[in-house]
Amino acid sequence: MRDLSAGAGLLSINTATVRKQADLLGIVDACARHGIGAISPWRDQVAAVGLDRAARMIRDAGLKLSGYCRGGLFPATGQHVVQARDDNRRAVDEAATLGAPCLILVAGGLPQFARPGSTPSKDLLAARQAIEEGLAELLAYARQARLPLALEPLHPMYAADRAAVNTLAQALDLADRLDPGGSALGVAVDVYHVWWDPELYAGIARAGRARILAYHVSDWLVPTKDLLNDRGMMGDGVIELQRIRMAVEAAGFDGFIEAEIFSERWWAEPIETVQATCVERHRTVV
Amino acid sequence: MRDLSAGAGLLSINTATVRKQADLLGIVDACARHGIGAISPWRDQVAAVGLDRAARMIRDAGLKLSGYCRGGLFPATGQHVVQARDDNRRAVDEAATLGAPCLILVAGGLPQFARPGSTPSKDLLAARQAIEEGLAELLAYARQARLPLALEPLHPMYAADRAAVNTLAQALDLADRLDPGGSALGVAVDVYHVWWDPELYAGIARAGRARILAYHVSDWLVPTKDLLNDRGMMGDGVIELQRIRMAVEAAGFDGFIEAEIFSERWWAEPIETVQATCVERHRTVV
């Protein structure tokens, strides 16, 4: 298990963590000041400052990338199918331009939520089939761009509206079917989504170094007041962060540890406070 | 698949669904008026009117029981271990007195939430071990009382504070270890908790008639505004109720279909409205 106590070199900040405090330029500046090793930017935050400018400012600040957020949202009907395909291909291209190690994929839930305007359905099994088909198609494109895809299983409470891929085993089954023995399609392990899973440690071991393309941390608060924007700062909740990181590193993962915290509470703090707290928690409890 | 369109004879009302509108007497009366076949009472609602009186009023109204809510909450430390054991034994005795077909068990999460006052811990694996040990001990008692136990896996969003048994497979693994080949320990399948599970249909088939002791319905709303008390009325959400019921009945389940809706929205309606709506949805969308 790696020693994180010395500094923030292995810490990455997912830019959504401070999306309400600053634009991408401000976030990059703050990360550099705090000695943070990497960032994982969101597409809308990159678009707001311009792709080439974003790539340059990140490089000039000496920051690495731990991922690019995000593509996916596959279930769709009618014209939305083609729009989703084209949109996902652009995401791959942007990730390649930025030099990201992978594109994070959120699978999407039922079509009316994944791609609004699509024909409503309650057929979860059909949504999962659409995810597999969309993923297969995008994978062919991403292979050509030599850009790995990291499918992120989301917590089951998001199954309807955000992602119908809800366990690590399910994501790994998809990876094994679409990319047998390969490393073009892997997974993003986010503790917030998977900490509860009775099969978590078996899944991490099964995934191994080849499939674990990203590792995200935050914490589960009790009580959780909002399904979407009440994630905890690392250490403030009940997730056994060190136990999970030990398993992930034992499986061979040696990348950045990315803090991704969607939280009204932390969005209300100054960016300096959030980043300093992420660094301190990274060094002591992650 | 059974035809529910004719009436409410196969419908059971979980008494928590209308807990804010009436006491158990009022709920029993309303169920009888609506031709509802059964109820599943909660311990506190039974205690409020007295156990023997509750048993008599249910019998006199011609209602059956589909379960008794609830025992479990096993993880505990210190004096709370013995208190939990004794409390669970009383629940078994009460269920037997009422003539309930099973006692519903909610496993409990981390000890500080399962049994407040217990020593706080984040060790989810230890909580699961405590659940298995508590369950084994209670099972010995329940066997003597000839009272089946129905372990209910809860949605993963409750893993920390309510139940660290979160999938049907996990509950069935416990049943197979503690009650191999038997029917003293089974499961309660509640669509709200399991609808998202990629292994749901495999789990239902595996459970079969011997293990499925109860079947609960409600619906998953999008958006869900509260983790605890924003369940939907059947048909108002995204759960494929008929597909799941078809699987449960194909596995051999032939018991009551129990409506269990924790909802501030429905608690604000008159009991007549709630029960009439449950009956109508039972006949048309369940």
HADDOCK unambig.tbl for C-alpha pairs under 7 A between the chains (distance, minus, plus):
assign (segid A and resid 122 and name CA) (segid B and resid 238 and name CA) 5.22 0.50 0.50
assign (segid A and resid 122 and name CA) (segid B and resid 239 and name CA) 6.51 0.50 0.50
assign (segid A and resid 122 and name CA) (segid B and resid 240 and name CA) 6.18 0.50 0.50
assign (segid A and resid 123 and name CA) (segid B and resid 240 and name CA) 6.96 0.50 0.50
assign (segid A and resid 156 and name CA) (segid B and resid 156 and name CA) 6.80 0.50 0.50
assign (segid A and resid 156 and name CA) (segid B and resid 196 and name CA) 6.19 0.50 0.50
assign (segid A and resid 157 and name CA) (segid B and resid 157 and name CA) 6.73 0.50 0.50
assign (segid A and resid 159 and name CA) (segid B and resid 196 and name CA) 6.01 0.50 0.50
assign (segid A and resid 196 and name CA) (segid B and resid 156 and name CA) 6.17 0.50 0.50
assign (segid A and resid 196 and name CA) (segid B and resid 159 and name CA) 6.01 0.50 0.50
assign (segid A and resid 225 and name CA) (segid B and resid 226 and name CA) 6.97 0.50 0.50
assign (segid A and resid 226 and name CA) (segid B and resid 225 and name CA) 6.96 0.50 0.50
assign (segid A and resid 226 and name CA) (segid B and resid 226 and name CA) 6.67 0.50 0.50
assign (segid A and resid 238 and name CA) (segid B and resid 122 and name CA) 5.22 0.50 0.50
assign (segid A and resid 239 and name CA) (segid B and resid 122 and name CA) 6.51 0.50 0.50
assign (segid A and resid 240 and name CA) (segid B and resid 122 and name CA) 6.20 0.50 0.50
assign (segid A and resid 240 and name CA) (segid B and resid 123 and name CA) 6.97 0.50 0.50
